């Protein structure tokens, strides 16, 4: 029987055509991306629809339709042929996860449903409809739901404005009515709400943020939370946390805000060391504004020594009041320095009880603040006096350090040497006074006396 009339050959040739023709379409067309590309975002485990349709609703159920990945070999993920799927050359990782709607094919809609999205599914997808010839591309982005911050920390000054911004993963056409967002400030005190959106409805912020927060509702559609916080206060410092629930994902993230006061009281020196009865000058500085009169200043400087607070300088509306009794007559202030934002206090005739923490509080009308420094007063050291020995007085010489260090054997050697010198001197003296006839006897006696002395002293 001729092979050309064989049914087996006809079946194999048909299968060959079903595989080769789609590959020919892909190779010859070269995956041209002149057609528009649409980006689709999907989360892990989601089901996603990759759109593809004719401009006019034409029945394409009898045509050969192709969905392919441009970066895979084999690249087919779904081939529709003669009212059913052709799985002969399908990419294995997509088996059982892709489908078309037969009812929609009757109206020219070839959109592909991809279920249980995996990270490996991300990439460029090509949809091809042969009649009329049309192709389109879909870029699938796969990821987990993420809430992020555009800036992790902010530095700002009091009475200025800042804009805080978070981002979150979005899906196309997600309505604002599906969003639930709660943004709050967390400090040592209780959390304070500055933005609350529930099912698309915005609720009012807490009292401390009332009238100071503006949100950008249009930015929410792009997956951005933008909050402008105006007229900043130092108590606005802290950790700002935003929690987001979109229905398809939940997450949160935070940023830190530090608001510094524009009015500052500082010290030129943190600590002072001084002796009793000496003088010192303490100095503070504070933020000034041009043409600020001294009559607007309120300054209170006091000493805290652990027992009580004592006032050493008090200025109220430009008028100086007397200090407390323990500082009476010992404090001088420089009023001219106040115009330059400096508090200079000279404290004289120091006492040990002046030691402690010196605190200055300043209120200028446009700002308030305080700062402190520590003073330590030590007792004065007595002057050294030298003693002299009066002439004629017999006092044993004091042992110096070298003498104190001589051992007992050393002292004995010194004693022997002194004794020998004394004996020789005595012997010479006796010889000189005796006559020539008696020199021999005297010399013998002197030698006997000297030998006797040596025998008594011992070795």
VEXMIKOL-21730 format. One line per 2 residues: number of its first residue (from 1); for each residue x negated, y, z of N, C-alpha, C. Coordinates in steps of 0.02 Angstrom, whole numbers. Layout:
N
NUM) X Y Z X Y Z X Y Z; ...
END
This chain:
459
1) -43 -59 0 0 0 0 -44 61 0; -27 110 -42 -68 170 -50 -66 211 14
3) -124 236 32 -128 279 92 -89 343 83; -81 366 22 -46 429 9 28 424 22
5) 54 360 18 125 351 31 138 327 101; 84 322 140 90 296 208 123 348 254
7) 170 326 297 202 371 346 154 394 398; 102 352 412 52 371 462 13 431 438
9) -6 430 373 -44 487 346 -2 550 348; 62 544 331 106 603 332 111 634 401
11) 116 592 453 121 616 522 57 651 543; -1 620 526 -64 649 545 -77 715 509
13) -58 716 444 -68 778 407 -25 834 435; 36 818 457 80 868 487 51 895 551
15) 22 850 592 -9 873 654 -69 916 640; -107 898 587 -165 938 568 -144 1009 547
17) -90 1013 509 -65 1079 487 -43 1120 548; -10 1088 596 15 1124 655 -42 1154 696
19) -100 1121 695 -157 1146 734 -198 1196 694; -212 1179 630 -257 1220 590 -226 1286 571
21) -162 1287 554 -132 1351 532 -133 1404 588; -114 1387 649 -120 1438 702 -191 1462 712
23) -241 1415 709 -310 1436 716 -331 1482 659; -306 1466 599 -321 1509 541 -294 1579 552
25) -234 1584 580 -205 1650 595 -251 1689 642; -275 1654 695 -315 1689 745 -383 1710 717
27) -414 1664 677 -481 1678 651 -478 1731 597; -432 1724 551 -428 1770 495 -408 1840 517
29) -362 1843 567 -340 1909 590 -393 1941 635; -441 1901 662 -497 1928 701 -477 1961 765
31) -419 1945 793 -395 1976 855 -397 2051 851; -378 2078 796 -378 2151 787 -334 2182 841
33) -360 2236 874 -322 2270 927 -299 2338 904; -284 2343 840 -257 2406 815 -187 2418 842
35) -152 2361 857 -86 2367 886 -92 2394 957; -40 2427 982 -43 2456 1049 -52 2403 1103
37) -88 2422 1156 -100 2377 1213 -64 2403 1274; -30 2360 1309 6 2379 1370 -26 2343 1429
39) -35 2379 1484 -65 2349 1543 -12 2328 1592; -19 2267 1618 27 2240 1668 -13 2221 1730
41) 12 2241 1787 -21 2224 1851 19 2170 1886; -15 2117 1907 18 2062 1943 -22 2045 2005
43) 13 2022 2055 -19 2001 2117 -25 1925 2118; -73 1902 2156 -83 1830 2162 -19 1794 2183
45) -2 1740 2146 57 1701 2162 122 1727 2133; 120 1787 2103 181 1816 2074 199 1782 2008
47) 261 1792 1986 283 1777 1918 284 1843 1880; 256 1845 1820 252 1906 1783 275 1894 1711
49) 305 1946 1681 329 1942 1612 283 1984 1568; 255 1953 1515 214 1989 1467 259 2008 1408
51) 271 2072 1398 321 2093 1349 296 2087 1277; 342 2067 1231 330 2065 1159 397 2057 1123
53) 414 2104 1079 478 2100 1044 475 2141 980; 521 2124 933 528 2162 871 567 2226 883
55) 555 2275 841 592 2337 848 666 2327 834; 681 2281 785 750 2266 769 767 2196 795
57) 826 2188 822 845 2122 850 858 2069 796; 805 2035 776 809 1983 724 795 1915 756
59) 833 1864 734 823 1797 761 756 1768 738; 714 1751 787 648 1724 770 641 1653 797
61) 695 1622 816 691 1555 848 668 1502 800; 673 1513 734 653 1463 685 581 1476 660
63) 548 1526 684 481 1542 662 429 1509 709; 367 1512 686 311 1489 728 283 1550 764
65) 290 1551 830 270 1608 871 210 1588 914; 167 1637 925 104 1621 960 89 1671 1016
67) 68 1643 1072 38 1681 1126 -31 1652 1138; -82 1696 1140 -151 1671 1147 -192 1719 1190
69) -245 1691 1222 -295 1730 1258 -353 1741 1211; -374 1803 1203 -427 1819 1155 -496 1797 1179
71) -504 1779 1243 -570 1763 1269 -578 1689 1286; -528 1647 1266 -531 1576 1282 -534 1534 1219
73) -562 1474 1224 -563 1425 1170 -546 1356 1199; -491 1323 1180 -440 1351 1135 -403 1408 1169
75) -381 1454 1127 -352 1514 1155 -276 1514 1162; -242 1462 1135 -168 1461 1137 -144 1446 1207
77) -98 1487 1232 -66 1472 1296 8 1455 1286; 34 1474 1227 103 1454 1211 113 1460 1135
79) 136 1405 1103 153 1405 1032 223 1378 1025; 267 1419 995 336 1398 982 342 1380 909
81) 366 1317 896 371 1293 827 432 1247 821; 479 1267 776 538 1227 761 578 1213 824
83) 598 1267 857 643 1264 914 615 1228 976; 549 1221 979 519 1191 1039 446 1213 1045
85) 418 1201 1104 348 1218 1116 302 1164 1088; 250 1186 1055 198 1141 1030 139 1144 1080
87) 126 1089 1113 76 1087 1167 11 1052 1145; 5 1037 1080 -53 999 1058 -120 1033 1072
89) -122 1098 1066 -186 1133 1075 -181 1188 1129; -143 1175 1181 -130 1224 1233 -187 1225 1284
91) -204 1284 1307 -255 1292 1359 -230 1255 1422; -270 1208 1448 -247 1165 1503 -226 1204 1566
93) -259 1260 1581 -244 1296 1643 -175 1328 1642; -142 1331 1583 -76 1362 1578 -20 1311 1572
95) -36 1247 1573 15 1195 1566 65 1200 1624; 128 1202 1606 182 1205 1656 192 1274 1686
97) 157 1326 1663 163 1393 1693 186 1446 1643; 200 1429 1580 222 1478 1530 288 1456 1499
99) 329 1506 1483 394 1490 1452 421 1551 1414; 464 1536 1364 501 1587 1327 575 1577 1340
101) 614 1631 1330 686 1626 1336 717 1614 1268; 750 1557 1259 781 1540 1194 834 1591 1176
103) 873 1613 1224 926 1662 1209 896 1727 1184; 839 1747 1213 808 1810 1192 775 1804 1124
105) 753 1744 1106 723 1734 1040 773 1751 985; 837 1738 998 889 1753 948 893 1828 935
107) 865 1869 979 868 1942 971 799 1973 961; 751 1932 941 684 1957 926 641 1971 986
109) 658 1944 1045 619 1955 1106 576 1894 1120; 510 1902 1113 463 1845 1122 424 1853 1188
111) 451 1889 1234 416 1900 1298 401 1834 1333; 340 1830 1360 317 1768 1392 319 1775 1468
113) 347 1725 1500 347 1723 1573 290 1679 1597; 246 1710 1639 189 1674 1668 201 1668 1743
115) 206 1608 1767 222 1597 1838 160 1580 1879; 165 1592 1944 112 1576 1992 44 1603 1968
117) 42 1669 1962 -18 1702 1934 -80 1686 1975; -134 1672 1939 -199 1657 1969 -249 1712 1950
119) -304 1716 1988 -355 1766 1973 -384 1755 1903; -388 1691 1882 -416 1676 1816 -370 1696 1759
121) -309 1716 1774 -261 1735 1721 -274 1805 1694; -316 1844 1729 -327 1912 1705 -364 1912 1638
123) -344 1957 1594 -375 1960 1528 -328 1989 1476; -348 1986 1413 -309 2014 1357 -269 1959 1322
125) -204 1970 1316 -158 1922 1285 -133 1951 1218; -127 1905 1168 -104 1925 1101 -39 1889 1084
127) 10 1928 1063 74 1901 1040 77 1911 964; 93 1856 927 97 1860 854 164 1833 829
129) 199 1875 789 262 1856 756 250 1860 680; 257 1804 644 238 1805 573 286 1843 527
131) 352 1842 542 401 1875 498 450 1916 539; 454 1981 525 404 2019 487 338 2021 525
133) 281 2027 492 216 2022 527 209 2074 582; 195 2050 641 186 2097 698 144 2063 752
135) 100 2102 780 61 2078 837 56 2134 889; 51 2114 951 43 2163 1006 -1 2131 1059
137) -29 2174 1102 -77 2151 1153 -54 2173 1223; -67 2130 1271 -52 2145 1341 -114 2131 1383
139) -135 2182 1422 -192 2175 1467 -165 2159 1537; -178 2099 1560 -153 2077 1625 -206 2089 1679
141) -188 2128 1730 -232 2141 1787 -205 2103 1847; -247 2063 1878 -226 2021 1934 -265 2042 1997
143) -230 2047 2051 -264 2064 2114 -218 2054 2173; -246 2064 2233 -205 2061 2294 -181 2131 2311
145) -132 2134 2356 -105 2199 2375 -155 2234 2421; -173 2295 2403 -224 2332 2440 -200 2403 2456
147) -210 2424 2518 -202 2494 2537 -271 2521 2551; -289 2577 2520 -356 2604 2527 -352 2679 2541
149) -408 2708 2562 -413 2781 2574 -462 2810 2524; -448 2870 2500 -494 2903 2454 -553 2933 2491
151) -545 2944 2557 -599 2972 2598 -591 2944 2668; -645 2919 2696 -641 2886 2761 -643 2935 2820
153) -670 2995 2810 -673 3044 2864 -669 3115 2836; -642 3159 2877 -633 3229 2858 -659 3273 2914
155) -692 3328 2896 -714 3379 2943 -679 3445 2924; -646 3477 2971 -610 3539 2956 -611 3584 3017
157) -597 3647 3004 -595 3697 3059 -522 3713 3076; -515 3736 3136 -450 3756 3161 -418 3809 3115
159) -352 3802 3105 -311 3847 3063 -322 3838 2988; -366 3791 2968 -374 3775 2897 -324 3720 2877
161) -324 3702 2812 -280 3649 2787 -322 3592 2757; -296 3531 2760 -329 3474 2727 -275 3431 2694
163) -296 3392 2644 -252 3345 2610 -279 3275 2619; -239 3233 2652 -258 3163 2663 -227 3121 2608
165) -264 3070 2585 -238 3029 2529 -255 2956 2538; -204 2914 2527 -209 2842 2526 -187 2816 2457
167) -209 2757 2438 -186 2725 2376 -162 2654 2393; -115 2629 2354 -91 2560 2364 -75 2529 2296
169) -78 2463 2293 -65 2426 2231 7 2434 2210; 17 2452 2147 85 2463 2122 101 2415 2065
171) 165 2406 2053 189 2369 1995 229 2416 1951; 231 2403 1886 269 2447 1841 342 2452 1862
173) 367 2512 1857 439 2525 1869 461 2507 1940; 414 2509 1987 435 2499 2057 469 2562 2082
175) 532 2558 2103 567 2618 2125 544 2642 2193; 547 2707 2204 528 2735 2269 575 2709 2323
177) 636 2692 2304 684 2667 2353 662 2600 2384; 612 2568 2354 588 2504 2381 531 2513 2430
179) 507 2574 2437 447 2587 2478 464 2601 2551; 421 2575 2595 425 2591 2666 354 2611 2688
181) 347 2673 2710 281 2700 2728 286 2735 2795; 238 2720 2838 235 2753 2904 163 2776 2915
183) 153 2842 2921 86 2870 2934 87 2905 3002; 38 2890 3043 37 2918 3111 -34 2936 3132
185) -37 2980 3183 -100 3000 3214 -108 2961 3278; -165 2928 3286 -178 2889 3347 -236 2922 3385
187) -220 2943 3446 -270 2973 3491 -266 2938 3558; -298 2968 3609 -293 2941 3677 -222 2946 3703
189) -184 2992 3673 -114 2999 3691 -73 2949 3651; -6 2954 3654 37 2911 3615 32 2928 3541
191) 43 2878 3495 41 2892 3423 95 2943 3404; 77 2986 3355 124 3038 3332 136 3028 3257
193) 198 3027 3236 216 3016 3166 212 3081 3128; 176 3079 3071 174 3138 3028 209 3126 2961
195) 222 3061 2944 258 3046 2882 293 2979 2888; 357 2977 2871 396 2916 2877 445 2912 2818
197) 435 2860 2776 478 2848 2718 506 2778 2725; 573 2772 2725 605 2707 2733 657 2697 2677
199) 644 2647 2634 688 2634 2576 698 2697 2535; 644 2735 2527 647 2795 2486 673 2857 2520
201) 695 2851 2583 722 2908 2620 669 2934 2669; 655 2999 2665 604 3030 2708 635 3052 2774
203) 604 3032 2829 627 3052 2895 581 3107 2922; 606 3145 2970 568 3201 2996 508 3177 3038
205) 455 3219 3038 395 3203 3077 405 3221 3150; 358 3201 3192 362 3218 3263 351 3293 3273
207) 369 3315 3333 371 3387 3347 305 3422 3336; 248 3390 3354 184 3424 3347 163 3436 3275
209) 195 3399 3228 181 3409 3157 238 3445 3120; 288 3467 3157 347 3498 3126 328 3558 3084
211) 349 3557 3020 337 3613 2974 266 3618 2949; 223 3569 2965 152 3574 2946 130 3519 2897
213) 177 3475 2875 160 3419 2831 200 3423 2766; 165 3421 2710 198 3419 2644 176 3356 2608
215) 224 3320 2579 209 3258 2543 223 3267 2468; 188 3227 2427 196 3229 2354 234 3166 2333
217) 299 3172 2321 341 3115 2305 324 3085 2237; 304 3128 2190 287 3103 2123 225 3058 2125
219) 179 3072 2171 118 3033 2176 133 2961 2198; 189 2950 2233 207 2883 2256 216 2836 2198
221) 243 2862 2142 254 2819 2083 188 2793 2055; 133 2829 2069 67 2809 2045 29 2770 2097
223) 63 2753 2153 29 2716 2206 -16 2759 2249; 2 2824 2258 -39 2870 2299 5 2903 2352
225) -22 2908 2412 11 2944 2466 -31 3006 2479; -3 3065 2465 -38 3128 2474 -1 3170 2525
227) -36 3185 2581 -6 3224 2635 -50 3285 2649; -20 3344 2642 -57 3405 2657 -38 3428 2727
229) -89 3432 2770 -80 3453 2839 -108 3524 2847; -64 3571 2864 -83 3642 2867 -88 3667 2939
231) -121 3724 2945 -130 3759 3010 -157 3710 3063; -215 3682 3047 -244 3630 3089 -257 3655 3161
233) -250 3609 3207 -265 3622 3277 -319 3572 3300; -354 3589 3352 -406 3543 3378 -375 3477 3401
235) -313 3480 3425 -280 3418 3448 -257 3374 3390; -265 3398 3328 -250 3356 3269 -306 3306 3255
237) -361 3311 3291 -417 3265 3282 -397 3195 3304; -420 3144 3266 -405 3076 3283 -404 3030 3223
239) -376 2970 3232 -372 2919 3180 -303 2921 3148; -301 2931 3081 -238 2934 3044 -228 2867 3008
241) -173 2833 3024 -159 2766 2998 -95 2767 2955; -99 2738 2895 -41 2732 2851 -26 2658 2839
243) 36 2637 2853 59 2569 2841 107 2571 2782; 98 2524 2734 138 2523 2673 169 2454 2663
245) 234 2454 2648 271 2393 2631 309 2406 2566; 290 2371 2512 322 2383 2447 374 2330 2429
247) 381 2279 2470 425 2224 2453 386 2167 2421; 333 2184 2384 291 2133 2353 222 2130 2386
249) 212 2170 2437 148 2170 2473 150 2217 2532; 110 2202 2583 105 2244 2643 32 2254 2660
251) 15 2313 2685 -54 2327 2706 -58 2394 2740; -119 2411 2764 -129 2475 2798 -202 2494 2793
253) -217 2558 2805 -285 2582 2808 -285 2648 2846; -346 2671 2865 -350 2730 2908 -409 2773 2889
255) -406 2835 2911 -461 2883 2903 -464 2925 2967; -522 2956 2978 -532 2995 3039 -538 3069 3022
257) -504 3110 3062 -505 3183 3053 -534 3215 3116; -582 3261 3106 -611 3298 3162 -600 3373 3149
259) -564 3404 3194 -550 3476 3188 -589 3513 3242; -634 3556 3221 -675 3594 3268 -644 3663 3278
261) -647 3686 3339 -621 3753 3353 -666 3806 3323; -637 3857 3295 -677 3911 3266 -708 3955 3320
263) -679 3953 3381 -706 3992 3436 -750 3946 3479; -812 3966 3490 -860 3924 3526 -895 3963 3580
265) -900 3933 3639 -942 3959 3694 -1001 3912 3702; -1061 3938 3702 -1121 3896 3704 -1170 3923 3757
267) -1220 3884 3773 -1273 3905 3820 -1339 3906 3783; -1382 3953 3800 -1448 3956 3768 -1496 3906 3799
269) -1480 3882 3860 -1522 3833 3894 -1478 3789 3937; -1488 3724 3932 -1445 3677 3969 -1463 3671 4042
271) -1527 3679 4059 -1548 3671 4129 -1605 3718 4146; -1608 3737 4209 -1660 3783 4234 -1692 3752 4296
273) -1759 3761 4302 -1797 3741 4361 -1830 3804 4389; -1820 3817 4453 -1848 3877 4483 -1863 3864 4557
275) -1907 3908 4586 -1925 3902 4656 -1887 3954 4698; -1882 3939 4760 -1849 3983 4808 -1881 4052 4807
277) -1839 4104 4811 -1859 4175 4812 -1881 4202 4744; -1878 4160 4692 -1892 4184 4624 -1826 4209 4592
279) -1833 4234 4530 -1774 4259 4493 -1766 4219 4428; -1704 4211 4404 -1692 4180 4339 -1637 4219 4303
281) -1635 4212 4236 -1582 4244 4197 -1545 4189 4159; -1480 4183 4173 -1436 4135 4139 -1403 4169 4080
283) -1394 4131 4025 -1365 4163 3966 -1318 4115 3930; -1259 4142 3912 -1209 4108 3870 -1197 4150 3808
285) -1172 4117 3755 -1151 4154 3694 -1079 4133 3677; -1043 4177 3643 -975 4161 3621 -961 4194 3554
287) -914 4166 3517 -897 4191 3451 -865 4260 3457; -890 4306 3417 -864 4374 3420 -834 4394 3353
289) -792 4444 3355 -764 4475 3295 -785 4548 3294; -794 4576 3235 -815 4647 3231 -766 4693 3269
291) -794 4742 3302 -755 4794 3336 -710 4767 3391; -729 4710 3420 -690 4685 3477 -710 4724 3539
293) -664 4759 3572 -682 4800 3631 -694 4756 3692; -738 4781 3736 -752 4745 3798 -689 4740 3841
295) -644 4788 3833 -583 4789 3873 -537 4729 3857; -552 4693 3802 -511 4635 3784 -538 4571 3813
297) -597 4575 3845 -630 4514 3869 -609 4495 3940; -604 4429 3949 -593 4401 4016 -645 4347 4025
299) -689 4356 4075 -745 4309 4085 -748 4292 4159; -753 4228 4173 -761 4205 4242 -819 4155 4244
301) -871 4172 4283 -929 4128 4290 -935 4108 4364; -943 4044 4375 -944 4019 4444 -994 3963 4453
303) -1012 3951 4516 -1058 3897 4534 -1018 3842 4568; -1028 3780 4545 -1000 3722 4578 -1058 3680 4604
305) -1067 3680 4670 -1124 3644 4700 -1103 3579 4732; -1044 3555 4716 -1020 3493 4744 -978 3502 4807
307) -980 3561 4835 -940 3574 4896 -884 3623 4882; -899 3675 4844 -848 3725 4829 -868 3764 4767
309) -822 3804 4741 -836 3848 4684 -846 3919 4710; -901 3950 4687 -916 4019 4708 -923 4062 4646
311) -889 4119 4645 -890 4164 4588 -952 4208 4591; -991 4209 4536 -1048 4255 4533 -1037 4311 4482
313) -986 4302 4437 -971 4356 4389 -898 4350 4367; -862 4407 4370 -791 4407 4351 -776 4473 4315
315) -756 4465 4250 -738 4523 4209 -667 4512 4184; -622 4559 4197 -552 4554 4177 -530 4617 4141
317) -514 4608 4076 -494 4665 4035 -546 4721 4037; -610 4700 4037 -665 4747 4035 -685 4775 4102
319) -652 4757 4157 -668 4782 4224 -704 4728 4263; -763 4745 4292 -801 4697 4331 -778 4697 4403
321) -767 4637 4430 -747 4629 4500 -807 4602 4539; -805 4612 4605 -862 4593 4646 -868 4518 4651
323) -930 4494 4658 -944 4424 4664 -930 4400 4735; -933 4334 4745 -922 4307 4812 -981 4325 4857
325) -970 4317 4923 -1017 4342 4973 -1087 4314 4965; -1092 4248 4948 -1159 4218 4944 -1201 4245 4886
327) -1169 4278 4838 -1205 4308 4782 -1208 4385 4787; -1182 4412 4841 -1177 4485 4848 -1246 4518 4841
329) -1251 4566 4795 -1312 4604 4785 -1367 4566 4749; -1353 4506 4725 -1406 4466 4693 -1393 4452 4619
331) -1338 4479 4591 -1321 4465 4521 -1318 4531 4482; -1354 4534 4427 -1350 4592 4382 -1329 4568 4313
333) -1281 4603 4283 -1255 4584 4217 -1275 4637 4165; -1279 4615 4102 -1296 4659 4046 -1232 4671 4006
335) -1201 4729 4018 -1137 4743 3986 -1145 4756 3911; -1202 4783 3891 -1213 4796 3820 -1218 4730 3781
337) -1244 4677 3813 -1250 4613 3778 -1182 4583 3762; -1131 4602 3800 -1063 4575 3787 -1038 4593 3718
339) -1058 4653 3693 -1036 4674 3626 -1065 4629 3571; -1121 4596 3588 -1153 4550 3540 -1133 4478 3551
341) -1085 4466 3597 -1063 4398 3610 -1111 4361 3656; -1145 4397 3702 -1191 4365 3748 -1174 4384 3820
343) -1177 4334 3863 -1167 4346 3935 -1235 4334 3968; -1265 4387 3995 -1332 4382 4027 -1325 4400 4101
345) -1340 4352 4143 -1335 4362 4216 -1402 4348 4248; -1431 4400 4281 -1494 4390 4317 -1479 4376 4390
347) -1501 4318 4414 -1490 4298 4483 -1557 4303 4519; -1561 4346 4570 -1625 4360 4605 -1625 4329 4675
349) -1687 4326 4703 -1698 4299 4770 -1663 4231 4779; -1684 4186 4737 -1651 4120 4735 -1655 4084 4801
351) -1603 4046 4816 -1601 4003 4875 -1590 3931 4853; -1608 3884 4895 -1599 3813 4876 -1525 3797 4868
353) -1482 3832 4905 -1410 3819 4899 -1380 3849 4835; -1422 3884 4795 -1399 3908 4730 -1400 3853 4677
355) -1427 3794 4694 -1430 3739 4647 -1359 3714 4632; -1347 3694 4569 -1282 3668 4550 -1265 3681 4478
357) -1201 3672 4461 -1176 3681 4393 -1144 3750 4386; -1169 3789 4339 -1143 3856 4327 -1099 3855 4264
359) -1036 3873 4274 -985 3869 4220 -960 3939 4204; -957 3955 4138 -929 4019 4116 -870 4006 4071
361) -812 4034 4087 -752 4029 4047 -740 4097 4014; -724 4095 3949 -717 4156 3909 -649 4156 3874
363) -613 4211 3877 -551 4221 3841 -555 4290 3806; -557 4288 3739 -565 4350 3701 -500 4377 3673
365) -446 4338 3680 -383 4358 3649 -373 4323 3582; -428 4308 3547 -425 4271 3484 -455 4201 3491
367) -476 4183 3552 -504 4117 3564 -522 4107 3637; -521 4045 3658 -539 4028 3727 -587 3969 3727
369) -633 3969 3775 -680 3913 3781 -723 3920 3843; -765 3871 3853 -809 3871 3912 -870 3828 3898
371) -922 3837 3939 -981 3795 3936 -1019 3803 4002; -1067 3759 4013 -1101 3758 4078 -1175 3742 4071
373) -1212 3759 4122 -1283 3742 4127 -1298 3723 4200; -1354 3690 4210 -1371 3667 4278 -1434 3702 4302
375) -1433 3723 4366 -1490 3757 4397 -1514 3716 4457; -1580 3706 4461 -1609 3670 4518 -1661 3716 4551
377) -1649 3733 4614 -1695 3777 4651 -1731 3735 4704; -1797 3733 4700 -1837 3695 4747 -1869 3741 4799
379) -1887 3713 4857 -1918 3753 4909 -1986 3778 4886; -2005 3839 4909 -2070 3867 4890 -2125 3829 4926
381) -2183 3821 4894 -2239 3784 4923 -2281 3829 4968; -2301 3807 5030 -2343 3849 5074 -2413 3857 5045
383) -2445 3917 5060 -2513 3929 5036 -2564 3888 5075; -2617 3864 5042 -2669 3825 5075 -2717 3870 5115
385) -2738 3848 5179 -2785 3887 5221 -2848 3846 5231; -2908 3879 5232 -2972 3845 5241 -2999 3860 5312
387) -3026 3809 5347 -3054 3817 5415 -3130 3818 5410; -3162 3864 5449 -3236 3871 5449 -3262 3857 5519
389) -3321 3828 5523 -3352 3811 5588 -3389 3872 5615; -3373 3888 5678 -3405 3945 5709 -3479 3930 5723
391) -3522 3981 5719 -3594 3969 5734 -3603 3947 5806; -3646 3899 5817 -3661 3877 5884 -3616 3822 5909
393) -3562 3809 5875 -3517 3756 5899 -3540 3690 5871; -3541 3641 5914 -3563 3574 5894 -3502 3531 5880
395) -3494 3516 5818 -3439 3472 5799 -3466 3418 5754; -3444 3358 5765 -3469 3304 5722 -3446 3315 5651
397) -3491 3305 5603 -3472 3315 5533 -3418 3266 5513; -3372 3291 5475 -3317 3247 5452 -3344 3200 5400
399) -3319 3142 5402 -3340 3092 5353 -3308 3107 5286; -3351 3112 5236 -3323 3120 5169 -3305 3052 5140
401) -3280 3052 5079 -3258 2989 5049 -3315 2941 5038; -3376 2969 5024 -3432 2925 5012 -3454 2891 5076
403) -3453 2931 5133 -3473 2903 5198 -3425 2850 5220; -3360 2863 5208 -3309 2816 5229 -3317 2749 5194
405) -3347 2751 5136 -3351 2689 5097 -3412 2647 5113; -3460 2671 5159 -3521 2633 5174 -3504 2574 5219
407) -3533 2516 5204 -3519 2456 5243 -3561 2456 5308; -3548 2407 5351 -3583 2401 5415 -3658 2387 5405
409) -3675 2344 5358 -3746 2329 5346 -3783 2391 5321; -3750 2432 5281 -3782 2493 5257 -3797 2541 5313
411) -3749 2547 5359 -3760 2592 5415 -3819 2568 5458; -3827 2502 5466 -3881 2475 5506 -3949 2491 5476
413) -3954 2486 5410 -4017 2502 5376 -4035 2576 5386; -3985 2619 5383 -3998 2691 5394 -4023 2703 5465
415) -3991 2668 5513 -4011 2677 5582 -4084 2657 5593; -4107 2600 5564 -4175 2577 5571 -4224 2629 5542
417) -4207 2656 5484 -4252 2704 5453 -4261 2766 5496; -4207 2789 5526 -4210 2848 5569 -4252 2833 5631
419) -4244 2773 5658 -4281 2756 5719 -4356 2751 5704; -4374 2723 5648 -4445 2717 5630 -4477 2786 5623
421) -4441 2831 5590 -4467 2899 5582 -4478 2933 5649; -4430 2923 5694 -4437 2954 5760 -4497 2925 5798
423) -4508 2860 5793 -4564 2827 5829 -4631 2851 5802; -4637 2856 5736 -4699 2879 5706 -4715 2951 5728
425) -4662 2991 5732 -4673 3061 5754 -4698 3062 5826; -4672 3019 5869 -4693 3017 5940 -4765 2994 5946
427) -4782 2946 5905 -4851 2919 5908 -4901 2971 5885; -4886 3008 5834 -4931 3061 5811 -4939 3116 5863
429) -4884 3131 5895 -4887 3183 5945 -4933 3163 6003; -4930 3100 6024 -4971 3076 6080 -5045 3074 6061
431) -5058 3055 6001 -5128 3052 5979 -5159 3121 5976; -5120 3169 5959 -5146 3237 5953 -5166 3266 6020
433) -5129 3251 6071 -5141 3281 6137 -5193 3243 6179; -5206 3183 6167 -5255 3145 6206 -5326 3162 6184
435) -5370 3153 6229 -5441 3166 6213 -5467 3112 6168; -5530 3125 6143 -5560 3079 6097 -5574 3013 6131
437) -5591 3017 6196 -5607 2955 6231 -5546 2912 6243; -5491 2945 6247 -5430 2907 6262 -5391 2890 6199
439) -5417 2905 6140 -5378 2894 6078 -5364 2821 6066; -5416 2779 6082 -5408 2708 6068 -5355 2678 6113
441) -5358 2696 6179 -5308 2671 6225 -5239 2694 6207; -5234 2760 6192 -5168 2788 6175 -5141 2757 6112
443) -5186 2745 6063 -5163 2715 6000 -5137 2645 6013; -5173 2609 6056 -5151 2540 6070 -5083 2540 6103
445) -5076 2587 6151 -5012 2592 6187 -4955 2611 6138; -4972 2656 6093 -4920 2676 6044 -4899 2619 6000
447) -4950 2579 5979 -4933 2521 5935 -4891 2471 5974; -4911 2459 6039 -4871 2412 6080 -4799 2436 6088
449) -4794 2502 6099 -4726 2530 6106 -4685 2522 6042; -4718 2533 5985 -4684 2527 5920 -4663 2455 5907
451) -4708 2406 5923 -4692 2335 5913 -4635 2313 5958; -4636 2339 6019 -4581 2323 6065 -4515 2347 6038
453) -4517 2406 6008 -4455 2434 5980 -4428 2392 5924; -4472 2369 5880 -4451 2326 5823 -4421 2261 5847
455) -4453 2233 5901 -4427 2169 5927 -4358 2178 5957; -4343 2236 5987 -4277 2249 6016 -4224 2259 5962
457) -4244 2293 5908 -4195 2307 5854 -4178 2243 5817; -4230 2201 5808 -4218 2138 5772 -4220 2147 5698
459) -4218 2091 5661 -4223 2094 5588 -4161 2124 5558
END
